[in-house]
Amino acid sequence: MERACAGSCNLQLPAHADRALVGIISQTTGGSPTPMLPTHVNLFDRPVAHDLSTLMSLLHQAGDARRHHHHVSLNANKLHLASGDPALRSMLAEAETAAADGAAIRWLARRWQLDEPERITGCDLATRLVEGAAQRGWRTYLFGGAPRVVARVAERFRDTVVGCCDGYAGDDEAVAAAIAAAHPHLVLVALGSPRSEHFIARWRPEALCLGVGGTFDVLAGEVPRAPRFTHGIGLEGAWRVATQPRRLPGAVRMAATLWRIARQGPAAVGAS
């Protein structure tokens, strides 16, 4: 598939904080009309995805139709950031779908004696979508990451990628215009939180949009995934801290925020 992509940005295509925060966990289908996800975890009567196959069906429908659909992967980092960022809380609450990325949301469900949602990580979901994009006839746009990293990912998925831009472009409006001109079905934004959410909410690309954190580094072979045995037992985050000690202070702050949320309990936010 023809694409315009280079190591640097290519734009030459045609012209109560914690208490309030708990509501993010399942307010994320409050935006555009979207079929309800099967769920056993509800807060404020809003669901977190409980079933991967149904979630994938909804995401495929949005991508096929090229309609704006923001999917968010909820994890301890997003909960921590949103605790001090009302704008991020609103953007997460307005996303069309959400899923439990990692152990934090599942731990809250267990603590509150609710059925646990399925673990659906953002990295796994983005990888599944981009790997299947060519077969579905989708066009994909990549935004974020270091120049060499996004270029490697674009080359790896050259049959579907129609444009890319690294995360150092500094002109979100120009990137948004390039995305619109490329007419993608899938937009992966790897700017980190909360910048990815701000970009998607501000420019609302007519496509399935995911903020994917460090997924480009994984897809480019720059950073290894945690061993698979850590995924099912909730130790993927611990493995990252052990192998990247610079993450430790942030992990401590996230744990403190999560504990405060857990102590609020479901009754304060109408959970069931």
N, C-alpha and C positions, 0 to 999 in steps of 0.2 A: 504494500500500500504506500502511495506517495505521502511523504510527510515533510514538514519543515521543522527541523530540530537540530540544535547544535549544543555544544557544551555550555555555552552561555545562552541567555534568553533570546529566542527567535520570535520576533514580533512582526515578521514580514508577510503575514498572511493577509488576504484581502481585507480591505477596510470595512433576733432572729435570723441572721444570715444563714447559720447552719440549719435552722429549722426550715427556712424557705428553700434551702439547698436540697433537702431530702426530696422535695417534689420533683426535682430534675429527673430522678431515677426513672420516672414513668410518665412525665408530662410530654414526652417527646413525640407524641403523635397528634399534638394539638394544632399543627399547622394546616397544610393543605389537606383536603379530603383524601383519606387513605383507608383501604380496607383494614379492619381490625386484625391485629396479630393474635394468634392463640397465645394466651398468657395465664400464668398462675401467680404472677407478681403484679399487684396493682397498688399504686399510690395516687390519691386524688382521682381514682377511676381511670388512670392512664396506664397502658401496658408497656412492659419491656418484652422484647421478642423472646419467645420461649421455644420456638421451633425453627430450626435453620432452613428446612425445605420451604416452609411457607414464606419466611423472610426472603429467601432467594427469589421466589416467584414474584413477590411484590417489587423487588429491586429490578428484576428483569423486565417487568411490565413498565416501570418508570423509564428504564434505559431505552427500551424498544420505542417508546412513545416520544422520547427526547423531551420529557417534561421535567421541570425542576423538582428534584427530590433530594433532600439532605438527609443522609443517614449518619448517625453518630454512634461511636463506640464508647460506652461509658466505663470509666475505670477510676482508680483512686486519684490519679493525677487530675482528671477533669473535675472530679468532685472537690478536690483541694483548691484548684484555681477558681472554680466558680464560687467558692465560699467567700471570696473577697472581690468578686467581679459580677455585679448585677447584670451587666450587659451580656456576659457569657451565659449566665443562668437563663436569661430570656432566649438567647439563640439556641441553647440546648433544648429548652422547653418547646420551641417552635419547630424543631426538626420533624420531618415526616415519620421517621422510624429510628429506633434505638435498640442496642443489644448490650449484653453484659460482656465486657472485654476484660477477662481476667477474674481474679478471686474476690475483689472488693464487693461487687454487687451481690455475688453469690453468698458471701459471708454475711452481709446484712440480711439477706433472705433467711438464712439459717438462724441467725440470732433472733429474728422476729417470728420464727416458726412459720415461715411461708415456703411454698414450694420453690425450689431453686430454678432460675432460668438457665437455659443451656449456655454454656460458655462459647461465645462467638467472637473471636478476637478480630480487631480491625485489620491486622496483618493477614490473617488467614482469609478473611472475607475479600479484601482488596486483591489478594493473589488469585483467589478463585475467579473473581470477576474479570480481571485482566487476562488471565489464561484462557478464559472462555469467550473473550470478546470477538476474536477473529471469526470463530465458528458462528457467532450470532450476527456477523456482519457489522459489528459495532466499530465506531471510530472513537479513539481514546486520546485524551489530552492530559499531559503530566505537568504539574506545576509544583516546584519546590526542590529542596535538596541542593547539594553542591553541584557545580557544573558538570564535573566528570561523572558524578553519580547518576543524575537524571539522563545524561547522554547514554550511559550504559544500559539503563532500564529501557530507554527508547529503542536502542538497538536490539535488545533481547526480545522486545515485543513489537518489532518493526512491522509486522503484518496488521497491526491495529492502531499503532500510535500515529496520529496525524499532526502533532505539534507538541512542543514542550518548552518549558522555561524554567531556569533554575530559581532558587529562592532568594537571589541577591539582585533581582532586577530593579527593585525600588519603585516601580510604577504599576501599581495594581490595576489602575484604569486601563492602561495599555494592554496588560495581560488579559483582563476581562474582555477587551475588544477582540484580541487574538483568539480567545476561546470561542467567542460568539461567531467569529468568521470561519472557524474550523468545523462548526456544526457537529461537535462530538456527542456520542451517546453517554460516555463515561468520563468524568473528570476526577482525577486523583490529586489531592492537594496536600503536599508534604511540607508544611510550614511550621508544624508544631502548634500546640494549643497555647493561647487562644487565637493565634493569628489565622489559622486555617478556618476556624469557625467564623471569624470576622469577615474573611474574604468571601466565603460562600454565602453568608447572610447578606452581605452588602451588595454583591453583584448578581446573585441568584442565577447562575448559568442554567440554561434550558437543557439539563442533562441530569443523570444520576451523579451526585456529588458526594465524595467521601473525604474527610480529613484523615490522613493515613500516617501521621507521625513520622517515625523512622523507617517505614516500610520500604522506601526506595533504597536505603542502605542495605537492607536485607536482600532485596531483589537484585541489587547490583553486586552482591557478594562481598560488600565492605564490612558487614557486621553479621556474625552468625546468630541464628535463632537459639534460644535456650533449648537444652536437650528436651526431647519430647516427653520424657518421663516426668519432667517438672510441670508440664501443662495441666495434667489431670489432677494434680495434688496441690495446686495453688502456689507453687514455688517458683514460677517463672520470674516474677519480680525480684525475689530473693537472689536468684541466680544472676540477674543483671547487676544487682548491687554488689554481689561477691566478685564478679568479674570486672566491674567498673566502679571502684570505690568512690569516685567523685559523685555518684548518685546517692550516697548515704544520707547527707543532710536533707535532701529533698524527700527521701523515703521516710525519714523520721517525721517531717512536717505533714506528709500525706497521712501517715498512720494516726497522728494526733487528731487531724480533721475527721478522719473516718470514725474514730472512737467517739468524738463529740456527736456526730450524726447518729451513731448507733445508740447512744444513751438517750437521745430524744425519743426513740421508740416509734412504732408505727401509729399509735393512737393519735399523736400530735398532728399527723399529716393525713389522717383518714386512710391509712393503708389497710389492705386486706389480702 
